[in-house]
Amino acid sequence: MNPTKRNYRATFILDNRGKEDSIEQIIEGVKKEIAAVQGDVTAVENIGKKDFVRVTDRKFTGATYVHINFSAPADGPSHLKERLRLNSSVYRTFVQSA
């Protein structure tokens, strides 16, 4: 059975402090996680580094924002958030229907 896919736009806040991985390597890892939940990436837009409006950690005042458009089954975003929850390179994940 082929599930119906929906379109989503996800915003990821990436944290590469103290890591050897570049932002591009982290983005490739996120794309692999999207593919693992039967998702197809359609577009990637690296917004760049932005400062946070509300700083919760004085040593972490800003990070790199990335928008990724993808299509996935209806339960794809929840599975993706669960898979990325333990990934320390992804600080926050926001997924919305496109």
C-alpha atoms as one frame of an Amber mdcrd trajectory, in Angstrom:
protein
   0.000   0.000   0.000   1.337   3.404  -0.992   0.446   6.033   1.632  -0.631
   9.469   0.491   2.108  12.023   1.038   1.588  15.566   2.243   3.828  18.588
   1.793   5.612  20.095   4.786   8.002  22.959   5.486  10.357  22.394   8.387
  12.619  24.911  10.085  15.635  23.521  11.884  17.899  25.413  14.266  21.305
  23.759  14.040  23.957  23.743  16.758  27.507  22.842  15.758  29.295  24.249
  18.812  32.230  22.059  19.746  31.638  19.648  16.876  33.758  18.907  13.842
  30.720  18.610  11.561  30.041  21.516   9.241  26.539  22.891   8.732  26.366
  21.136   5.339  27.155  17.780   6.972  24.443  18.341   9.579  21.953  19.242
   6.815  22.825  16.015   4.978  22.189  14.093   8.204  18.776  15.752   8.587
  17.962  14.875   4.961  18.828  11.233   5.712  16.481  11.309   8.717  13.695
  12.679   6.498  14.328   9.845   4.022  14.174   7.353   6.915  10.550   8.382
   7.619   9.616   7.867   3.917  10.050  11.571   3.142  11.247  13.175  -0.086
  13.198  16.436   0.209  12.127  18.975  -2.423  14.059  22.116  -1.397  16.716
  23.204   1.102  17.296  26.848   2.040  20.122  27.781   4.393  19.004  31.041
   6.039  22.283  31.533   7.883  23.165  32.450  11.440  20.631  34.533  13.349
  20.529  35.752  16.918  17.795  34.460  19.206  15.120  36.895  20.365  14.952
  35.176  23.749  18.273  33.857  24.950  18.022  30.938  27.362  21.789  30.318
  27.536  24.195  33.267  27.592  26.841  31.166  25.865  24.428  30.279  23.028
  22.938  33.489  21.661  22.353  32.474  18.032  22.441  29.577  15.601  22.054
  28.612  11.955  18.508  28.355  10.599  17.616  26.011   7.724  14.276  25.598
   5.900  13.630  22.211   4.283  10.557  21.488   2.165   9.611  17.828   1.960
   6.725  15.475   1.339   5.980  12.622   3.730   3.093  10.518   5.040   0.801
  12.112   7.629   2.729  10.581  10.544   6.110  11.610   9.076   6.587  14.863
  11.045   5.977  13.211  14.413   8.394  10.376  13.587  10.952  12.914  12.332
  10.770  14.967  15.538  11.202  11.814  17.603  14.247  10.724  15.573  15.866
  14.180  15.835  15.092  14.614  19.544  18.291  12.812  20.537  20.441  14.493
  17.871  22.479  17.158  19.658  23.251  18.960  16.381  19.580  19.867  15.888
  18.655  22.383  18.576  14.991  22.942  17.576  12.594  21.560  14.978   9.447
  23.284  13.695   7.289  21.461  11.120   4.258  22.991   9.435   1.999  21.909
   6.589   2.785  23.623   3.309
